[in-house]
């Protein structure tokens, strides 16, 4: 199964509740068994643009995303909607058995119940299913093959795909043949969260499920939420592998000298 097929399978959603056998029995002679058995969510015809070049993302943003323009230096300038920064008060971490005793719960790592996460996940999937095209980016978080994490981003905005293409390490063509995402980010940030879902305090939510290796974004078009999600995952996984992670960037000079930038 290639990447596009995997994404389409994910976008078909989950089936958490089976139909009661008594209901099946009552309707077994109904015409609906023939004419109404299928679901639109399982017939996904969305165009999937996979690991495109930066020029494709720029062109798509200029063509389809209002407020996008090229600056005098040739950089892409975009609108991130109502939010121009991260919303940490809306970030949630799912309280689940595999990670519960490894997370420092509190005002930063705000717990979310499993059922609320799945509702938000389905909401994101349902929204992404309505889009004419989606961008999928497969890339590495980290350079070292021993410790890097395979990340897949599914998003509707070209600027989000370009951001993560730049932020992460691009796999080689050979690596893509066997690429298996350990983390999947479903970015439906153009669509709001349902504020009646337990644990929601606004129309924005960024939900991290460490057990499933998934991040769901609703109600925020700010691309930095994806970066912070990947950073949080690295900060969680690396100490468990005996590695101390560092939140910084670095630059190498002409003589091999390295400068670290903290912020």
C-alpha positions as CSV (number, residue, x, y, z in Angstrom):
1,X,0.0,0.0,0.0
2,X,1.6,3.3,-1.1
3,X,1.4,6.6,0.9
4,X,-1.7,7.9,-0.9
5,X,-3.6,4.6,-0.3
6,X,-2.6,4.7,3.4
7,X,-3.9,8.3,3.7
8,X,-7.2,7.3,2.0
9,X,-7.6,4.4,4.4
10,X,-7.0,6.8,7.4
11,X,-9.6,9.2,5.9
12,X,-12.2,6.5,5.9
13,X,-12.4,6.9,9.6
14,X,-13.1,4.3,12.3
15,X,-16.2,2.2,13.1
16,X,-16.5,2.4,16.9
17,X,-20.0,1.0,17.2
18,X,-21.3,-2.1,15.5
19,X,-24.9,-2.3,14.3
20,X,-27.1,-4.4,16.6
21,X,-27.7,-7.9,15.0
22,X,-31.5,-7.3,15.6
23,X,-31.3,-4.2,13.4
24,X,-29.6,-6.2,10.7
25,X,-32.3,-8.8,10.9
26,X,-35.1,-6.2,10.7
27,X,-33.7,-4.7,7.5
28,X,-32.3,-7.8,5.7
29,X,-35.0,-7.6,3.0
30,X,-34.9,-3.8,2.7
31,X,-33.8,-2.2,-0.6
32,X,-31.4,-0.1,1.6
33,X,-29.1,-3.2,1.8
34,X,-28.4,-2.6,-1.9
35,X,-28.9,1.1,-2.5
36,X,-27.8,2.6,0.8
37,X,-25.1,0.3,2.1
38,X,-22.1,2.5,1.1
39,X,-20.9,5.6,2.8
40,X,-19.4,8.7,1.1
41,X,-16.6,8.8,3.6
42,X,-15.3,5.5,2.1
43,X,-15.4,6.9,-1.5
44,X,-12.6,9.4,-1.1
45,X,-11.7,11.1,-4.4
46,X,-9.6,13.9,-2.9
47,X,-6.5,14.8,-4.9
48,X,-3.4,14.0,-2.8
49,X,-0.3,15.9,-3.5
50,X,2.6,13.9,-2.0
51,X,6.0,15.2,-1.0
52,X,6.0,17.9,-3.7
53,X,8.8,20.4,-4.3
54,X,8.7,23.9,-2.5
55,X,7.8,25.6,-5.8
56,X,4.6,23.5,-6.0
57,X,3.6,24.5,-2.5
58,X,4.3,28.2,-3.2
59,X,2.3,28.1,-6.5
60,X,-0.6,26.4,-4.8
61,X,-0.6,28.9,-1.9
62,X,-0.6,31.9,-4.3
63,X,-3.3,30.4,-6.4
64,X,-5.7,29.1,-3.7
65,X,-5.0,30.7,-0.3
66,X,-6.3,34.3,0.1
67,X,-3.7,36.7,1.6
68,X,-0.7,34.9,0.1
69,X,1.9,36.9,-1.8
70,X,5.6,37.0,-2.6
71,X,7.7,39.5,-0.7
72,X,10.4,41.6,-2.4
73,X,12.9,39.0,-1.4
74,X,10.9,36.2,-3.0
75,X,9.7,34.7,0.3
76,X,6.1,33.5,0.6
77,X,4.0,35.6,2.9
78,X,0.7,34.1,4.1
79,X,-2.2,34.6,6.4
80,X,-2.6,32.2,9.4
81,X,-6.1,33.3,10.1
82,X,-7.1,34.6,13.5
83,X,-4.1,33.2,15.3
84,X,-0.6,34.6,14.8
85,X,1.0,32.4,17.4
86,X,0.6,29.2,19.3
87,X,-2.3,28.6,21.7
88,X,-0.8,26.6,24.6
89,X,-4.0,26.8,26.7
90,X,-5.7,24.8,24.0
91,X,-3.1,22.0,23.8
92,X,-4.2,18.6,25.2
93,X,-2.4,15.3,25.9
94,X,-4.5,12.2,26.0
95,X,-4.4,10.4,29.3
96,X,-3.8,6.8,28.2
97,X,-2.1,3.7,29.7
98,X,1.1,3.6,27.7
99,X,2.2,7.1,28.7
100,X,0.2,8.2,31.7
101,X,2.9,7.6,34.2
102,X,5.5,9.4,32.0
103,X,3.8,12.7,31.6
104,X,4.0,15.7,34.0
105,X,0.3,16.5,34.2
106,X,-0.8,20.0,35.0
107,X,-1.3,23.5,33.5
108,X,1.1,22.7,30.6
109,X,0.2,19.1,29.8
110,X,-3.6,19.3,30.2
111,X,-5.2,15.8,30.2
112,X,-7.8,14.8,27.6
113,X,-9.9,11.7,27.7
114,X,-9.6,9.1,25.0
115,X,-13.2,9.5,23.8
116,X,-12.8,13.3,23.3
117,X,-9.7,12.7,21.3
118,X,-11.5,10.2,19.0
119,X,-14.4,12.6,18.5
120,X,-12.0,15.4,17.5
121,X,-10.1,13.0,15.3
122,X,-13.2,12.0,13.4
123,X,-14.2,15.7,13.1
124,X,-10.8,16.4,11.5
125,X,-11.1,13.4,9.2
126,X,-14.6,14.4,8.2
127,X,-13.5,17.9,7.3
128,X,-10.4,16.8,5.4
129,X,-12.7,14.4,3.4
130,X,-14.6,17.5,2.1
131,X,-11.4,19.1,0.6
132,X,-10.7,18.9,-3.1
133,X,-7.0,18.4,-2.5
134,X,-4.8,17.5,0.4
135,X,-1.0,17.8,0.9
136,X,0.9,14.9,2.4
137,X,4.5,15.3,3.7
138,X,6.6,12.4,4.8
139,X,9.8,13.4,6.5
140,X,12.2,12.8,9.4
141,X,12.3,14.6,12.7
142,X,16.0,14.5,13.4
143,X,19.1,13.8,11.4
144,X,20.6,10.8,13.2
145,X,19.2,7.5,11.7
146,X,19.4,5.9,15.2
147,X,17.1,8.4,16.8
148,X,15.0,10.1,14.1
149,X,11.3,9.8,14.0
150,X,9.2,9.3,10.9
151,X,6.5,11.9,10.6
152,X,3.6,12.2,8.2
153,X,1.6,15.5,7.9
154,X,-1.8,15.6,6.3
155,X,-3.1,19.1,5.7
156,X,-5.2,21.2,3.4
157,X,-3.1,24.3,3.2
158,X,0.0,24.4,0.9
159,X,1.7,26.8,3.3
160,X,1.5,24.2,6.1
161,X,3.1,21.6,3.8
162,X,5.8,24.0,2.8
163,X,6.5,24.9,6.5
164,X,6.9,21.3,7.5
165,X,8.9,20.4,4.3
166,X,11.3,23.1,5.4
167,X,11.2,22.2,9.1
168,X,11.9,18.5,8.8
169,X,14.5,16.4,7.1
170,X,13.5,15.1,3.6
171,X,13.9,11.4,3.0
172,X,15.8,10.1,0.0
173,X,13.8,8.4,-2.8
174,X,15.1,5.1,-1.5
175,X,14.0,5.8,2.1
176,X,10.5,6.7,0.9
177,X,10.0,3.2,-0.5
178,X,10.0,1.8,3.0
179,X,8.9,4.9,4.9
180,X,6.5,4.0,7.8
181,X,5.2,7.0,9.8
182,X,5.5,6.7,13.6
183,X,3.6,10.0,14.0
184,X,0.8,11.3,11.9
185,X,-0.4,14.9,12.1
186,X,-3.9,15.6,10.9
187,X,-4.1,19.3,10.4
188,X,-7.7,20.4,10.0
189,X,-6.9,23.8,11.4
190,X,-9.3,25.7,9.1
191,X,-12.2,23.9,10.8
192,X,-13.2,24.6,14.5
193,X,-13.5,22.2,17.3
194,X,-16.9,21.3,18.7
195,X,-16.9,23.3,22.0
196,X,-19.4,20.8,23.5
197,X,-16.8,18.0,23.4
198,X,-15.6,17.2,27.0
199,X,-12.3,19.0,27.6
200,X,-12.8,21.7,25.0
201,X,-12.6,25.4,26.2
202,X,-12.6,27.1,22.8
203,X,-13.0,26.4,19.1
204,X,-9.3,25.6,19.0
205,X,-7.6,22.3,20.1
206,X,-4.3,20.7,19.5
207,X,-4.5,17.1,20.7
208,X,-1.6,14.8,21.2
209,X,-2.1,11.0,21.6
210,X,1.3,9.5,22.5
211,X,0.0,5.9,22.4
212,X,-1.4,6.2,18.9
213,X,1.3,8.5,17.7
214,X,-1.2,11.1,16.4
215,X,-1.7,14.8,16.6
216,X,-5.1,16.4,15.7
217,X,-5.3,20.1,15.0
218,X,-8.7,22.0,14.9
219,X,-9.3,25.7,14.9
220,X,-5.8,27.0,14.4
221,X,-4.1,27.8,11.1
222,X,-0.9,28.7,12.8
223,X,1.8,26.4,11.4
224,X,3.9,26.5,14.5
225,X,1.4,24.1,16.2
226,X,2.7,21.3,14.0
227,X,6.4,22.1,14.8
228,X,5.6,22.3,18.6
229,X,3.8,18.9,18.3
230,X,6.8,17.3,16.7
231,X,9.1,18.9,19.3
232,X,6.9,17.6,22.2
233,X,7.0,14.1,20.7
234,X,10.8,14.3,20.5
235,X,11.0,15.6,24.1
236,X,8.9,12.6,25.2
237,X,10.6,9.8,23.2
238,X,14.3,10.8,23.4
239,X,14.8,10.5,27.2
240,X,13.1,7.1,27.0
241,X,15.9,6.1,24.5
242,X,18.6,7.5,26.8
243,X,19.1,10.7,24.9
244,X,18.8,14.2,26.3
245,X,17.0,16.4,23.8
246,X,17.9,20.1,23.3
247,X,15.5,22.8,22.1
248,X,17.7,24.9,20.0
249,X,19.0,25.4,16.5
250,X,22.6,25.5,15.3
251,X,24.8,26.9,12.5
252,X,28.1,25.6,11.2
253,X,30.8,28.1,10.2
254,X,33.3,27.7,7.3
255,X,35.9,26.2,9.6
256,X,33.6,23.6,11.2
257,X,32.9,25.7,14.2
258,X,29.3,25.4,15.5
259,X,27.1,28.0,17.2
260,X,24.0,27.0,19.1
261,X,21.0,29.3,19.2
262,X,18.6,29.2,22.2
263,X,15.2,30.9,22.3
